[in-house]
Amino acid sequence: MKLLVVGGGGHEHAIIKSLKKNPEVTKIYALPGNGGIAQDAECVAIGATDIKGIVEFAAKNAIDFAVVA
């Protein structure tokens, strides 16, 4: 399962760490993420308020579930 977490703060980092524990998760993307998050997810330089960019990224990468924090 491919996941997308929108945001780049400590809250999002904690969410990602918890999501990584699920064996069904194959990939986690963070938009935009941060240096700490990059250890646990792939950060993508799309701003959290760029709705069009987020939707296009999710469609292109076949995201199964998104968390908007």
C-alpha positions in Angstrom: 0.0 0.0 0.0 1.4 3.4 -1.0 0.7 6.3 1.5 1.0 10.0 1.2 1.3 12.3 4.3 0.8 16.0 3.7 2.8 18.3 6.0 6.3 18.7 7.3 6.3 19.0 11.0 6.8 16.9 14.1 3.2 15.7 14.0 3.6 14.4 10.5 6.8 12.7 11.4 5.1 10.9 14.3 2.3 9.8 12.0 4.8 8.4 9.5 6.8 6.5 12.1 3.5 4.8 13.2 2.4 4.1 9.6 5.8 2.4 8.9 5.0 -0.3 11.4 2.2 -1.7 9.2 3.6 -4.5 7.1 1.1 -3.7 4.3 2.8 -0.3 3.7 5.2 -0.5 0.8 6.0 3.2 0.3 5.4 6.5 2.2 5.7 9.9 0.6 5.8 13.1 2.5 4.8 16.4 0.9 6.8 18.5 1.5 8.4 16.7 4.5 11.6 17.8 6.2 15.1 16.5 6.9 14.0 14.3 9.8 11.1 12.8 7.9 13.4 12.0 5.0 14.8 9.1 7.1 11.4 7.4 7.2 9.7 8.6 4.0 10.4 9.9 0.6 10.0 13.7 0.7 8.6 15.5 -2.4 9.0 19.2 -3.0 5.3 20.0 -3.3 3.8 22.4 -0.8 1.1 21.4 1.6 -1.2 24.1 0.1 -0.6 23.1 -3.6 -3.8 21.1 -4.0 -3.5 20.7 -7.7 0.1 19.5 -7.3 -0.9 17.1 -4.6 -3.8 15.6 -6.6 -1.6 15.2 -9.7 1.2 13.5 -7.6 -1.3 11.2 -6.0 -2.8 10.1 -9.3 0.5 9.7 -11.0 1.9 7.6 -8.2 -1.2 5.5 -7.5 -1.5 6.6 -3.9 -3.8 4.3 -1.9 -4.4 6.5 1.1 -3.5 10.1 2.1 -3.2 11.6 5.6 -3.5 15.4 5.6 -2.2 16.6 8.9 
